Amino acid sequence: MNRTKRIATLAVASCLVIASCGSDDPADTEATSTTEAEPVATEAPVVTEAPVATEAPVTTDAPVATDAPVATDAPVETVPAVFPRTVEHALGSTEIAAEPMRVVSLDRSLTDPVLALGLDLVGYTTYQDPDGDLPAYFGDALADHAAEAEWVGDLLSPNLEAILALQPDLIVSSMVRHEAIYAELSQIAPTVMSESGGGGWKDNMRLVAEATGREDVAEQVLGDYEARAAEIGAAINEVADSPTISVVRFLGEIRLYQPVSFSGTVLEDAGLARPESQQDREDFILQISEEELQLADADHLFFTVYDREDAEEAFAELEARPLWQTLGAVQNGNAHPVVDDLWMSGVGVFGAHAILDDLAVTFGVG
């Protein structure tokens, strides 16, 4: 049973128990934190829905995701979900009268927990991709919980009429995305806003769980992920002598990802060391110049190239220069291209497992 099926199966089983008891850079959600310099989303505009592989020339083959299992399929012990309930969130408090059955998510960092918790997603946005599909890495959860989901507009300008037509009983999004339309959304259905994505993805999971009465499910899903991260990280440290791991994004500029970023939290959960340039616990990224490229070096370098022509051309030019070859990771064959849409925009437990998949394949421990 693959990773996504295990998550979905766990959530579905848990939800049945609950029910029986009565129950101008949006795609990279790192920027949903107020700690980053950019006001909306952290990265250059990215298509946030379908996983996109790097097309730029690279020195190694990109790791292929595996079906590494979630740590456990143990049943979740639940207590009856009590409604009505009042949920405190980034923009105040919202009363939810009954268990939500039809959820609209306006940000992918909230779509991830909706699907991971086994909720039925009826509406979603994409970024500059009209009628775009949800990312394939959600796996079986798409068929199980989003088969009837409808596109309700672009991330930056959701269609309120389309949302209203779906008759949701809960809307979830992020404050930095949709604070300006919070009042209008709240007139359609109870609306809950997270403060950020990125490193706050576990808080997002718990917020959606609180709003839907699935707190126990959330803790089980997160616990399984954390156990798997620790297991894979321990194996990597054993076989590779506790290597340092650098995470870099090339998008015309060069960005080093810090421990509080999404990928940074996954590496930290795995107990993997970071180079000196990636120790900042205040900001998501450190932007460097090409002349400072040595700051990106580590025992292993995981890098993405943003899926845009100018970014791909800039990286191709950099890769052809001697400076790229001075990196120890490149010289040792340890520069690993990975999928930008997963490592930078796959904020949530599905994306976190995908990063663990890449790590396991790269080090041969999965």
FIZA-30340 format. One record per residue (C-alpha): x, y, z; chain; residue in one letter. Coordinates in Angstrom, 2 decimals. Each point is the difference from the previous one (the first is absolute). Layout:
> X; Y; Z; A; A
...
! end
This chain:
> 0.00; 0.00; 0.00; A; M
> 1.59; 3.29; -1.01; A; N
> 0.54; 3.13; 2.06; A; R
> -3.10; 1.93; -1.05; A; T
> -2.29; -3.01; 0.19; A; K
> 1.14; -0.66; 3.57; A; R
> -0.72; 3.60; 0.99; A; I
> -3.39; -0.07; -1.69; A; A
> -0.92; -3.41; 1.44; A; T
> 0.93; 1.12; 3.48; A; L
> -2.01; 3.19; -0.31; A; A
> -3.06; -1.74; -1.44; A; V
> -0.04; -2.60; 2.76; A; A
> 0.39; 2.69; 2.61; A; S
> -2.74; 2.14; -1.46; A; C
> -2.40; -2.93; 0.06; A; L
> 0.66; -0.38; 3.70; A; V
> -0.58; 3.70; 0.55; A; I
> -3.21; -0.06; -2.02; A; A
> -1.31; -2.98; 1.93; A; S
> 0.57; 1.88; 3.24; A; C
> -2.23; 2.84; -1.14; A; G
> 1.86; 1.93; -1.23; A; S
> 23.37; 25.07; -21.73; A; D
> 1.31; -3.56; 0.92; A; D
> -2.74; -2.33; 1.11; A; P
> 1.00; -3.52; -0.85; A; A
> 2.79; -0.55; 2.45; A; D
> -1.86; 0.11; 3.28; A; T
> 3.13; 0.80; 1.96; A; E
> -0.93; 3.65; -0.32; A; A
> -3.14; -0.47; 1.94; A; T
> 2.11; 0.98; 2.96; A; S
> 0.32; 3.61; 0.99; A; T
> 3.70; -0.57; 0.67; A; T
> 0.95; 0.05; -3.66; A; E
> 0.71; 3.16; -1.90; A; A
> -2.44; -0.72; -2.81; A; E
> -3.59; 0.94; 0.85; A; P
> -1.89; -2.88; -1.62; A; V
> 1.32; -3.53; -0.30; A; A
> 3.65; -0.52; 0.20; A; T
> 1.18; -0.86; -3.41; A; E
> -0.15; 1.10; -3.58; A; A
> -3.34; -0.86; -1.60; A; P
> -0.33; -3.72; -0.31; A; V
> -2.74; -2.20; -1.40; A; V
> -1.06; -1.48; 3.29; A; T
> -2.05; -2.92; -1.07; A; E
> 1.58; -2.58; -2.32; A; A
> 3.47; -1.21; 1.04; A; P
> 2.53; 1.33; -2.50; A; V
> 3.39; -1.51; -0.57; A; A
> 3.05; 2.16; -0.64; A; T
> 0.77; 0.28; -3.68; A; E
> 3.34; 1.72; 0.39; A; A
> 3.14; -2.08; -0.59; A; P
> 1.19; -1.58; 3.22; A; V
> 2.96; -2.01; 1.14; A; T
> -1.90; -2.98; 1.34; A; T
> -3.30; -1.75; -0.55; A; D
> -2.82; 1.17; 2.21; A; A
> -0.97; -2.47; 2.76; A; P
> -3.18; -1.89; -0.69; A; V
> -2.55; -0.04; 2.80; A; A
> -0.61; -3.36; 1.61; A; T
> -2.99; -1.52; 1.72; A; D
> 1.68; 0.08; 3.40; A; A
> -2.64; -0.74; 2.61; A; P
> -1.37; 2.23; 2.69; A; V
> 1.41; -1.11; 3.32; A; A
> -3.12; -1.74; 1.24; A; T
> -3.53; -0.90; -0.94; A; D
> -1.12; -0.35; 3.59; A; A
> -3.65; 0.99; 0.50; A; P
> -0.68; 3.42; 1.45; A; V
> -1.79; 0.14; 3.33; A; E
> -2.53; 2.80; -0.34; A; T
> -2.42; 1.81; 2.21; A; V
> -3.33; 1.37; -1.18; A; P
> 0.34; 3.26; -1.90; A; A
> -1.98; 2.69; 1.79; A; V
> -1.84; 2.68; -1.93; A; F
> -0.68; 2.86; -0.02; A; P
> 3.55; 1.11; 0.70; A; R
> 1.88; 3.28; -0.21; A; T
> 3.37; -0.03; -1.74; A; V
> 2.62; 2.68; 0.59; A; E
> 2.05; 0.78; -3.09; A; H
> 2.18; 2.69; -1.60; A; A
> -2.91; 2.40; -0.63; A; L
> -2.01; -0.52; 3.16; A; G
> -2.48; -2.68; 0.99; A; S
> -2.56; -1.96; -1.99; A; T
> -2.92; -2.03; 1.27; A; E
> -0.58; -3.26; -1.82; A; I
> -3.50; -1.30; 0.64; A; A
> 0.34; -3.57; -1.22; A; A
> 2.61; -2.39; -1.31; A; E
> 1.15; 1.32; -3.41; A; P
> -0.76; -2.31; -2.89; A; M
> 0.78; 2.27; -2.99; A; R
> 3.30; 1.88; 0.19; A; V
> 1.40; 2.62; -2.36; A; V
> 3.75; 0.63; 0.23; A; S
> 1.43; 3.12; -1.62; A; L
> 3.67; -0.76; 0.65; A; D
> 1.92; -3.20; -0.67; A; R
> 1.59; 0.12; 3.45; A; S
> -3.53; -0.53; 1.36; A; L
> -1.09; -2.44; -2.69; A; T
> 2.67; -2.42; 1.22; A; D
> -1.45; -0.37; 3.53; A; P
> -3.57; -0.09; -1.33; A; V
> 0.88; -3.09; -2.05; A; L
> 2.29; -1.52; 2.63; A; A
> -2.79; 0.16; 2.56; A; L
> -2.43; -1.77; -2.32; A; G
> -2.26; 2.98; -0.55; A; L
> -1.97; 0.48; -3.21; A; D
> 1.48; 2.83; -2.05; A; L
> -2.58; 1.66; -2.24; A; V
> 1.90; 3.05; -1.22; A; G
> 3.60; 1.18; -0.50; A; Y
> 2.11; 2.64; -1.74; A; T
> 3.07; -0.21; -2.20; A; T
> 2.58; 2.62; -0.94; A; Y
> -0.09; 1.23; -3.60; A; Q
> -1.41; -3.36; -1.10; A; D
> -3.74; 0.29; -0.76; A; P
> -1.84; -3.22; 0.69; A; D
> 3.32; -1.54; 1.02; A; G
> 0.13; -3.35; 1.69; A; D
> 1.05; -0.57; 3.58; A; L
> 3.56; -1.33; 0.38; A; P
> 0.48; -3.67; -0.83; A; A
> 2.03; -0.57; 3.19; A; Y
> -3.26; 0.03; 1.97; A; F
> -0.42; -3.47; -1.46; A; G
> -3.01; -2.09; 1.00; A; D
> -1.39; 2.86; 2.09; A; A
> -1.01; 1.73; -3.22; A; L
> -2.36; -2.81; -0.95; A; A
> -1.15; -0.61; 3.55; A; D
> -0.63; 3.58; 1.12; A; H
> 0.26; 2.38; -2.97; A; A
> -1.65; -1.83; -2.89; A; A
> -2.72; 2.65; -0.26; A; E
> 2.18; 2.98; 0.95; A; A
> -0.45; 3.04; -2.24; A; E
> 2.38; 2.80; -0.89; A; W
> -1.16; 3.29; 1.54; A; V
> 2.46; 2.43; -1.54; A; G
> 3.57; 1.15; 0.19; A; D
> 1.81; 0.05; 3.32; A; L
> 0.26; 3.78; -0.15; A; L
> -3.63; 0.60; -0.93; A; S
> -2.39; -2.77; 1.06; A; P
> -3.46; 0.09; -1.56; A; N
> -2.40; 0.68; 2.84; A; L
> -3.04; -0.95; -2.08; A; E
> 1.56; -3.36; -0.86; A; A
> 0.75; -0.62; 3.67; A; I
> -3.57; 0.92; 1.00; A; L
> -1.40; -2.37; -2.62; A; A
> 1.80; -2.93; 1.63; A; L
> -1.85; 0.60; 3.28; A; Q
> 3.01; -0.74; 2.22; A; P
> -0.36; -0.32; 3.74; A; D
> 3.66; 0.96; 0.60; A; L
> 2.51; 2.17; -1.87; A; I
> 3.70; -0.15; 0.85; A; V
> 2.83; 2.18; -1.23; A; S
> 3.01; 2.02; 1.09; A; S
> -0.11; 3.54; 1.35; A; M
> 2.75; 1.27; -2.30; A; V
> -1.95; -1.24; -3.01; A; R
> -3.56; 1.07; 0.70; A; H
> -0.23; 2.30; 2.99; A; E
> -1.59; 2.65; -2.25; A; A
> -2.99; -2.22; -0.83; A; I
> -0.39; -1.66; 3.40; A; Y
> -3.25; 1.84; 0.73; A; A
> -1.53; -1.03; -3.33; A; E
> 1.10; -3.61; 0.44; A; L
> -1.45; -0.07; 3.52; A; S
> -3.39; 0.97; -1.41; A; Q
> 0.09; -3.10; -2.19; A; I
> 1.10; -2.50; 2.68; A; A
> 1.99; -0.16; 3.24; A; P
> 3.53; 0.98; -1.01; A; T
> 3.24; -0.85; 1.77; A; V
> 3.31; 1.63; -0.91; A; M
> 3.47; -1.29; 0.78; A; S
> 2.74; 2.49; 0.73; A; E
> 2.58; -1.55; -2.31; A; S
> 1.05; -2.98; -2.04; A; G
> 3.64; -0.98; -0.34; A; G
> 1.42; -1.05; 3.33; A; G
> -3.44; 0.33; 1.60; A; G
> -1.46; -2.93; -1.93; A; W
> -0.55; -2.13; 3.09; A; K
> -1.94; 2.85; 1.62; A; D
> -2.13; 0.12; -3.14; A; N
> -0.78; -3.70; 0.39; A; M
> -1.04; 0.51; 3.61; A; R
> -2.10; 3.04; -0.88; A; L
> -2.00; -1.88; -2.63; A; V
> -0.32; -2.91; 2.42; A; A
> -1.37; 2.26; 2.71; A; E
> -2.53; 1.50; -2.39; A; A
> -1.24; -3.44; -1.08; A; T
> 0.21; -2.06; 3.18; A; G
> 2.90; -2.14; -1.22; A; R
> 2.67; 0.89; 2.53; A; E
> 0.82; -3.64; 0.75; A; D
> 0.37; -0.77; -3.69; A; V
> 2.39; 2.93; -0.43; A; A
> 2.23; -1.10; 2.86; A; E
> 0.14; -3.54; -1.39; A; Q
> 0.87; 1.19; -3.53; A; V
> 2.67; 2.38; 1.31; A; L
> 1.34; -2.61; 2.40; A; G
> 0.35; -2.54; -2.79; A; D
> 1.82; 2.53; -2.15; A; Y
> 2.37; 1.01; 2.80; A; E
> 0.80; -3.63; 0.78; A; A
> 0.80; -0.65; -3.65; A; R
> 2.12; 3.16; -0.24; A; A
> 2.01; -1.02; 3.05; A; A
> 0.49; -3.53; -1.37; A; E
> 1.18; 1.17; -3.42; A; I
> 2.23; 2.69; 1.50; A; G
> 1.66; -2.45; 2.39; A; A
> 0.68; -2.38; -2.88; A; A
> 1.51; 2.80; -2.10; A; I
> 2.22; 1.15; 2.84; A; N
> 1.22; -3.56; 0.45; A; E
> 0.76; -0.78; -3.65; A; V
> 1.32; 3.47; -0.95; A; A
> 1.78; 0.97; 3.22; A; D
> -2.40; 2.80; 1.02; A; S
> 0.23; 2.09; -3.18; A; P
> -0.85; 3.68; -0.28; A; T
> -2.95; 0.70; -2.29; A; I
> -0.39; 3.21; -2.00; A; S
> -3.29; 1.02; -1.64; A; V
> 0.25; 2.55; -2.81; A; V
> -2.50; 1.45; -2.46; A; R
> 1.05; 1.60; -3.28; A; F
> -2.57; 2.40; -1.41; A; L
> 2.14; 2.66; -1.62; A; G
> 1.26; 0.76; 3.47; A; E
> 1.47; -2.53; 2.41; A; I
> -1.79; -0.86; 3.23; A; R
> 1.23; -2.10; 2.89; A; L
> -2.77; -1.55; 2.10; A; Y
> 0.20; 0.31; 3.75; A; Q
> -1.16; -2.35; 2.80; A; P
> -3.34; 1.82; 0.39; A; V
> -0.95; -0.49; -3.66; A; S
> -2.19; -2.91; -1.05; A; F
> 2.87; -2.18; -1.25; A; S
> 2.03; 1.15; 3.00; A; G
> -2.56; -1.37; 2.45; A; T
> 0.04; -3.38; -1.75; A; V
> 3.80; -0.19; 0.17; A; L
> -0.12; 1.02; 3.64; A; E
> -2.61; -2.65; 0.79; A; D
> 2.34; -2.51; -1.64; A; A
> 2.89; 1.17; 2.20; A; G
> 2.15; 0.99; -2.98; A; L
> 2.71; 2.63; 0.35; A; A
> 0.05; 3.23; -2.00; A; R
> 2.99; 2.05; -1.15; A; P
> 0.99; 3.19; 1.79; A; E
> -1.78; 2.13; -2.62; A; S
> -3.32; -1.63; 0.86; A; Q
> -0.36; 0.51; 3.73; A; Q
> -2.20; 3.12; 0.13; A; D
> -3.12; -0.68; 2.07; A; R
> -1.62; 3.36; -0.72; A; E
> -0.31; 0.10; -3.80; A; D
> -1.05; -2.66; -2.50; A; F
> 2.71; 0.76; -2.55; A; I
> 3.37; 1.61; -0.50; A; L
> 0.43; 1.54; -3.43; A; Q
> 3.57; -0.09; -1.30; A; I
> 1.82; 1.21; -3.07; A; S
> 1.71; -2.26; -2.51; A; E
> 3.33; 1.10; 1.44; A; E
> -1.13; -1.38; 3.38; A; E
> -0.90; -3.41; -1.43; A; L
> 2.44; -1.75; 2.34; A; Q
> -2.51; 0.72; 2.78; A; L
> -2.28; -2.54; -1.65; A; A
> 2.51; -2.83; 0.35; A; D
> -0.41; -2.95; 2.34; A; A
> 0.66; -3.73; 0.02; A; D
> -3.22; -0.38; -2.01; A; H
> -1.73; 2.75; -1.97; A; L
> -3.69; -0.36; -0.83; A; F
> -1.04; 2.66; -2.50; A; F
> -3.01; 1.03; -2.03; A; T
> -0.33; 2.16; -3.09; A; V
> -3.21; 1.98; -0.24; A; Y
> -2.09; -1.00; -3.01; A; D
> 0.35; 3.21; -1.95; A; R
> 2.09; 0.59; -3.11; A; E
> 2.15; 2.79; 1.39; A; D
> 0.77; -1.97; 3.17; A; A
> 0.90; -3.12; -1.97; A; E
> 2.26; 1.99; -2.35; A; E
> 1.72; 1.72; 2.92; A; A
> 0.70; -3.31; 1.68; A; F
> 1.25; -1.59; -3.23; A; A
> 2.47; 2.87; -0.37; A; E
> 1.12; -0.34; 3.61; A; L
> 0.42; -3.75; -0.30; A; E
> 2.27; 0.47; -3.00; A; A
> 2.34; 2.34; 1.87; A; R
> 3.03; -1.16; 2.00; A; P
> -1.52; 1.46; 3.17; A; L
> -2.64; -2.77; 0.14; A; W
> 2.73; -2.62; -0.29; A; Q
> 1.84; 1.42; 3.01; A; T
> -2.75; -1.23; 2.32; A; L
> 1.05; -3.07; 1.92; A; G
> -3.45; -1.56; -0.37; A; A
> 0.25; 0.33; -3.78; A; V
> 3.53; -1.40; -0.15; A; Q
> -1.05; -3.00; 2.10; A; N
> -3.15; -0.71; -1.99; A; G
> -2.19; 1.08; 2.91; A; N
> -1.95; 2.82; -1.67; A; A
> -3.56; -1.32; -0.27; A; H
> -2.72; 1.71; -2.09; A; P
> -3.44; -0.38; 1.54; A; V
> -3.48; 1.11; -1.04; A; V
> -0.63; 3.67; 0.72; A; D
> -3.74; -0.43; 0.40; A; D
> 0.50; -2.53; 2.80; A; L
> 2.91; 1.41; 1.97; A; W
> -1.11; 3.62; -0.27; A; M
> -3.78; -0.09; -0.34; A; S
> -1.08; -3.41; 1.32; A; G
> -0.59; 1.42; 3.46; A; V
> -1.68; -2.64; 2.14; A; G
> 0.28; -3.62; 1.05; A; V
> -0.33; -1.39; -3.54; A; F
> 2.82; 2.26; -1.16; A; G
> 2.07; -0.83; 3.07; A; A
> -0.25; -3.71; -0.76; A; H
> 1.06; 0.74; -3.59; A; A
> 3.16; 1.72; 1.30; A; I
> 0.68; -3.02; 2.20; A; L
> -0.43; -2.18; -3.08; A; D
> 2.67; 1.99; -1.86; A; D
> 2.36; -0.20; 2.97; A; L
> -0.52; -3.75; 0.37; A; A
> 0.67; -0.64; -3.70; A; V
> 3.06; 2.25; -0.10; A; T
> 1.67; -1.70; 2.94; A; F
> -1.32; -3.48; -0.72; A; G
> -1.75; -0.43; 3.33; A; V
> -3.64; -0.28; -1.05; A; G
! end
